[in-house]
Amino acid sequence: MPPEFQAQLAERYVTCVSGEIAISTVPELAEVTQAWVDGLSENCADLSARVIGAVDETEIPADETEIPADETEIPADETEIPADETEIPADETEIPADETEIPADETETPVDDTDTVPDVFITAVGDTPACTVAASSPVGVDAVAIVVSVAGLDGVVFSPALLHRALSGGMPSWADPELQELNPEIQLTDIPMVLRAPTRPQDIASLNDWMNRLDPVGWPGSPSGLVADAAFNAEAVVEELATEGTISVVPASLVTNNSLETVSIQISPELETLYLNVETVISAGTQMVATTSGSVVTAKLDAALPPLPAAGNEFTSLPWQALNQFTITVCAGANEMAGRAFARYALRLDSQGVMTSYGFTEMPEQIRLAGLAAVSQGLPEPTIPPSGAPEEVLEEVPTDESTEMPSEEPLEEETDMASPEPTP
């Protein structure tokens, strides 16, 4: 089968492998991961996957149930009908202990994942999966943003040197003369600048790498005002950013999901100002280079490479090169093939679209294809459904298309197996 034809089939059909897997994911991608699990489960009846690692809180916690054991609607000592005259005997109450609408074994006791060994890890930069790696690949991108909480300053321009001073606590007021000179069209007001110090380590590292390339003298090292803090709670951070005058380094997904204002960068006096947006992040993604070793793919941004236009665009945007990656890792063991099937599903084009819907950036195509090939090693090759498939399948995959790929059908509408991918 020609490689290009095989790649097209891989996008059209979901690969299913029997098995049961547990997936550990970073909090930022909890919803994305669950969406992938749900999508795969709809297509693969014999592949069971669940997300672990986060606290599993039911809608009705054990200590807050609507029908607590000691506060039933018909307490034994407070019933209006004496116990010996009740119309509903004690063993036939309307809410028997063994027939309650909220079974104790399903809601009163949260799922305990403490002893569950993950078969798949989704990690951020700097995290190491606790298993023997069978396969891994970058699975998503998030940029680094600098947020400002001052009305009217969205896109305010900073040079690397000026930003370094601000993030080192050396700019007490937004009415800074140097900042005003860079932004003559904005009338800056004398609002105190509030530096939010806690910053994810990967965000500091990525920003340092980029700014130091732009201006080694103006950005000699990590700004002294930033404190590395791996803990990240999006809701808490947004509350802190409500303080007027705040400047903070945060993930770009937080900006997208909360419509926050950000700074722009003067990358050089000769070039136009660089804004943070989808086009500039995608532009930087085209500078990423994949390295494959067996079933393991890593990716690194090569700033020396010229950026390429985004798909469908004629012109190339300047690249916003402060990027972070998420990595999916499949562990060796009895469930390796099922784990590879999940990783393959996460790297499909439509699955990558889930990343975008949650404010992240999908993997650059050259990295995605390398990762797809790596995690797919050992999995069944995608095949066209047989001509004798059930009638409902044939409605989605007409029999006259069973021998060649149609050129106009979307690549992500069907599955690897005989059953089609459900239509939302």
C-alpha positions in Angstrom: 0.0 0.0 0.0 1.5 3.4 -1.0 2.5 5.4 2.1 0.4 8.4 1.1 -2.6 6.2 0.7 -2.0 4.6 4.0 -1.7 8.1 5.7 -5.1 9.0 4.2 -6.7 5.9 5.5 -5.2 6.5 8.9 -7.1 9.8 9.0 -10.4 8.4 7.8 -10.6 5.4 10.1 -10.1 5.0 13.9 -7.8 2.2 14.9 -9.4 0.0 17.6 -7.6 -2.4 19.9 -9.1 -4.4 22.7 -7.9 -3.4 26.2 -8.4 -1.3 29.3 -6.2 1.7 29.9 -5.7 4.4 32.6 -4.5 7.8 31.5 -2.7 10.3 33.7 -2.9 13.9 32.4 -1.8 17.3 33.5 -4.7 19.5 34.9 -4.5 21.9 32.0 -5.5 19.1 29.5 -8.0 17.3 31.7 -11.0 18.3 29.6 -9.2 17.7 26.3 -8.1 14.3 27.5 -11.6 13.4 28.5 -12.9 14.5 25.2 -10.4 12.2 23.5 -11.5 9.3 25.8 -15.2 9.9 25.0 -14.5 10.1 21.2 -12.5 6.9 21.2 -15.0 5.1 23.4 -17.8 5.9 20.9 -15.8 4.3 18.1 -14.2 1.4 19.9 -16.5 -0.7 22.0 -13.8 -3.1 23.2 -11.3 -0.4 24.2 -12.0 1.0 27.7 -10.2 4.2 28.8 -10.5 6.4 31.8 -8.7 9.5 33.0 -7.0 9.3 36.4 -4.9 11.5 38.6 -7.4 14.3 39.4 -9.8 14.2 42.3 -13.0 12.5 41.2 -15.8 14.5 42.8 -19.3 13.3 42.3 -22.1 15.8 42.0 -23.4 14.6 45.4 -20.5 13.9 47.7 -20.9 11.3 50.4 -21.1 13.8 53.2 -23.6 16.0 51.4 -26.0 13.5 49.9 -29.6 14.7 49.5 -30.7 11.7 51.5 -28.2 11.3 54.4 -28.5 8.2 56.4 -29.3 10.1 59.6 -31.6 12.7 58.0 -34.0 10.5 56.0 -37.3 12.0 55.2 -39.0 9.5 57.5 -36.7 9.4 60.6 -37.5 6.5 62.9 -38.0 8.8 65.9 -39.9 11.6 64.2 -42.3 9.9 61.8 -45.8 11.2 61.9 -47.0 7.6 61.6 -46.0 5.4 64.5 -43.6 2.6 63.7 -46.2 0.0 64.4 -48.8 1.6 62.2 -46.7 2.8 59.3 -48.2 2.1 55.9 -44.8 1.4 54.5 -43.0 -1.3 56.5 -39.4 -0.7 57.4 -38.2 -3.3 54.9 -40.3 -1.7 52.1 -39.5 2.0 52.5 -39.8 4.2 49.4 -36.0 4.6 49.6 -34.6 1.2 50.6 -30.9 1.3 51.5 -30.1 -1.2 48.7 -32.3 0.5 46.1 -31.6 4.2 46.6 -31.4 6.3 43.4 -27.8 7.2 44.4 -26.1 3.8 45.1 -23.4 4.0 47.7 -21.0 2.0 45.5 -21.3 4.6 42.7 -21.4 8.0 44.4 -20.8 7.9 48.1 -17.3 6.6 47.7 -15.2 8.6 45.2 -13.1 6.5 42.8 -9.7 5.8 44.4 -7.0 6.0 41.8 -4.1 5.9 44.3 -3.0 2.4 43.4 -3.9 2.6 39.7 -0.9 2.4 37.5 -1.2 4.6 34.4 -0.8 3.1 30.9 -0.6 6.5 29.2 0.9 9.8 30.5 0.2 13.2 29.1 2.8 15.5 30.6 4.1 19.1 30.4 7.7 20.2 29.8 9.9 19.0 32.6 7.7 16.1 33.8 8.9 12.6 33.5 6.4 9.7 33.2 6.8 7.0 35.8 7.0 4.0 33.5 9.1 2.2 30.9 8.5 4.2 27.7 7.2 2.3 24.7 6.3 5.3 22.6 6.0 9.0 23.0 5.3 12.1 20.9 4.5 15.8 21.3 0.7 16.1 21.3 -0.1 19.8 21.7 1.4 23.3 22.0 0.7 26.2 24.2 2.5 29.6 23.9 3.7 31.9 26.7 1.9 35.2 27.1 2.5 38.4 29.2 -0.7 39.7 30.5 -1.5 43.3 31.5 -4.5 44.3 33.6 -4.8 47.9 32.6 -7.8 49.0 30.5 -6.8 50.2 27.0 -3.3 48.6 27.0 -4.0 45.5 25.0 -1.0 45.2 22.6 1.2 47.7 24.5 4.7 47.4 23.1 7.7 46.3 25.2 11.2 45.8 24.0 13.0 42.7 25.5 15.1 45.0 27.8 12.1 47.0 29.0 10.1 43.8 29.6 13.0 42.4 31.6 13.1 45.5 33.8 9.3 45.3 34.4 9.4 41.6 35.3 12.4 42.3 37.6 10.4 44.8 39.6 12.1 47.8 38.1 9.0 49.6 36.8 6.9 51.0 39.6 4.4 52.8 37.4 2.8 52.2 34.1 3.6 55.9 33.2 7.2 54.9 32.5 9.0 57.3 30.2 10.7 54.6 28.2 7.4 52.7 27.8 5.7 55.9 26.7 8.3 56.5 24.1 7.7 53.0 22.6 3.9 53.7 22.6 3.4 57.3 21.5 -0.2 56.6 20.4 -1.2 55.6 24.0 -1.5 58.0 26.9 -0.1 56.0 29.8 -1.5 56.8 33.2 0.3 56.7 36.6 -1.1 53.4 37.7 1.1 51.3 40.0 2.5 48.3 38.3 1.8 45.1 40.2 4.1 42.2 39.4 2.5 38.8 39.8 5.6 36.7 40.7 4.5 33.0 40.6 5.2 31.6 37.1 5.3 28.1 35.8 9.0 27.0 35.3 8.4 26.0 31.7 7.0 29.4 30.9 10.0 31.1 32.4 12.4 28.9 30.5 10.6 29.4 27.2 10.4 33.1 27.6 14.1 33.3 28.6 15.2 31.3 25.5 13.3 33.6 23.1 14.1 37.0 24.7 17.8 36.1 25.1 18.0 35.3 21.4 16.4 38.7 20.5 18.5 40.8 22.9 21.2 39.0 24.9 22.3 42.3 26.5 18.9 43.5 27.4 17.8 40.1 28.6 20.8 38.7 30.4 19.0 36.0 32.4 15.7 35.2 34.1 14.0 38.3 35.5 14.5 38.5 39.2 10.9 39.2 40.0 9.6 35.9 38.7 9.3 32.9 41.1 9.1 29.4 39.6 6.0 27.8 40.8 4.8 24.5 39.2 1.3 24.7 40.8 -1.2 26.4 38.5 -4.9 27.0 39.1 -6.5 28.9 36.3 -9.4 30.2 38.3 -7.2 31.5 41.0 -4.8 33.2 38.5 -7.7 34.9 36.8 -8.9 36.3 40.1 -5.4 37.7 40.8 -5.3 39.3 37.4 -8.4 41.3 38.3 -6.1 43.6 40.3 -5.6 46.8 38.2 -2.1 47.3 37.1 -1.0 43.7 37.2 1.6 42.2 34.8 2.1 38.5 34.7 3.6 35.6 32.6 0.9 33.0 31.9 0.0 30.3 29.4 -1.5 31.7 26.2 -4.5 29.3 26.6 -5.5 31.3 29.7 -5.5 34.4 27.6 -7.7 32.8 24.9 -10.2 31.3 27.3 -10.6 34.5 29.4 -10.2 37.3 26.8 -7.2 38.8 28.6 -5.0 41.7 27.4 -1.4 41.0 26.5 1.8 42.9 25.6 3.4 42.9 22.2 7.2 42.6 21.5 9.5 45.0 19.6 11.7 42.3 18.2 14.0 44.8 16.6 13.8 48.5 15.7 13.7 47.7 12.0 10.9 45.1 12.1 7.2 45.5 12.8 5.9 44.8 16.3 5.1 41.2 17.0 1.6 40.5 18.5 0.5 37.3 20.2 -2.2 35.6 18.1 -3.0 32.3 16.4 -1.1 33.2 13.2 2.2 34.1 15.0 2.1 31.0 17.2 1.4 28.7 14.2 4.2 30.5 12.4 6.7 29.6 15.2 5.3 26.0 15.0 6.6 25.7 11.4 10.1 26.2 12.8 9.9 23.1 14.9 11.9 20.0 13.9 11.1 16.4 14.8 13.7 13.8 15.8 12.6 10.2 15.8 14.3 7.3 17.6 12.3 4.1 17.3 8.8 4.9 18.7 9.9 8.1 20.4 9.6 11.5 18.8 10.9 14.8 20.3 10.6 18.2 18.8 12.6 21.4 19.2 12.2 24.9 17.7 15.0 25.8 15.4 15.0 29.6 15.3 17.4 29.6 12.3 14.8 28.1 10.0 12.6 30.5 8.1 8.9 30.3 9.2 6.4 29.1 6.7 2.9 30.5 5.9 0.0 28.8 7.7 -2.1 26.6 5.6 -4.2 28.6 3.2 -2.2 31.8 3.8 0.0 33.5 1.2 2.1 35.5 3.6 4.2 34.4 6.6 3.6 35.9 10.0 6.5 36.8 12.3 6.9 33.9 14.8 6.0 34.1 18.5 8.7 31.7 19.6 7.9 31.3 23.3 6.3 27.9 23.0 5.7 24.9 25.3 4.8 21.4 24.4 2.7 18.7 25.9 3.8 15.1 25.4 1.9 11.8 25.3 3.7 8.7 26.5 2.6 5.1 26.1 4.0 2.7 28.7 5.3 -0.7 28.0 3.3 -3.6 29.3 0.2 -5.6 28.7 -1.9 -2.6 27.6 0.8 -1.1 25.3 -1.2 -1.6 22.1 -4.4 -0.1 23.5 -2.3 2.8 24.7 -0.8 3.2 21.3 -4.3 3.2 19.8 -5.3 6.1 22.2 -2.1 8.0 21.3 -2.9 7.6 17.6 -6.4 8.8 18.2 -5.1 11.9 20.0 -2.9 12.7 17.0 -5.6 12.5 14.4 -6.5 15.8 12.8 -10.0 16.0 14.3 -8.6 15.2 17.7 -6.1 17.9 17.4 -9.0 20.2 16.7 -10.2 19.5 20.3 -6.9 21.2 21.4 -7.9 24.3 19.5 -11.4 24.4 20.9 -10.0 24.6 24.4 -7.6 27.4 23.7 -4.4 25.5 22.9 -2.6 25.1 19.6 -2.6 21.8 17.6 0.7 20.2 16.8 2.5 21.5 13.7 1.8 19.1 10.8 5.4 18.0 10.4 5.6 17.0 14.1 2.1 15.4 14.1 2.9 13.1 11.2 6.2 12.0 12.7 4.4 11.3 16.0 1.6 9.5 14.3 4.0 7.2 12.6 5.9 6.5 15.8 3.0 5.7 18.1 1.3 3.6 15.4 4.1 1.0 15.2 2.7 -2.5 15.9 -1.0 -1.4 15.4 -3.2 -3.0 12.8 -2.9 -1.2 9.5 -6.0 0.8 8.5 -8.1 -0.9 6.0 -11.1 -0.1 3.9 -14.3 -1.6 5.3 -15.4 -4.8 3.5 -18.0 -4.5 0.8 -20.2 -6.8 2.9 -20.3 -4.4 5.8 -23.6 -3.6 7.5 -26.0 -1.4 5.6 -25.6 1.5 8.0 -21.9 1.5 7.3 -22.4 1.5 3.6 -24.5 4.6 3.9 -21.4 6.4 5.2 -18.9 4.5 3.0 -20.7 3.8 -0.4 -19.7 0.4 -1.9 -18.4 2.2 -5.0 -15.8 3.8 -2.9 -14.5 0.6 -1.3 -11.5 0.4 -3.6 -10.1 3.9 -3.7 -10.0 7.0 -1.6 -12.5 9.6 -2.6 -11.0 13.0 -3.1 -13.8 15.2 -1.8 -14.8 13.4 1.4 -13.5 14.9 4.7 -10.7 12.7 6.0 -12.0 12.6 9.6 -15.6 11.4 9.1 -15.2 7.7 9.3 -13.3 5.0 11.3 -10.6 2.4 10.8 -13.1 -0.4 11.7 -16.1 -1.3 9.8 -18.3 0.9 12.0 -18.3 4.7 11.1 -17.3 7.4 13.5 -20.5 8.9 15.0 -21.7 12.1 13.6 -22.0 14.7 16.5 
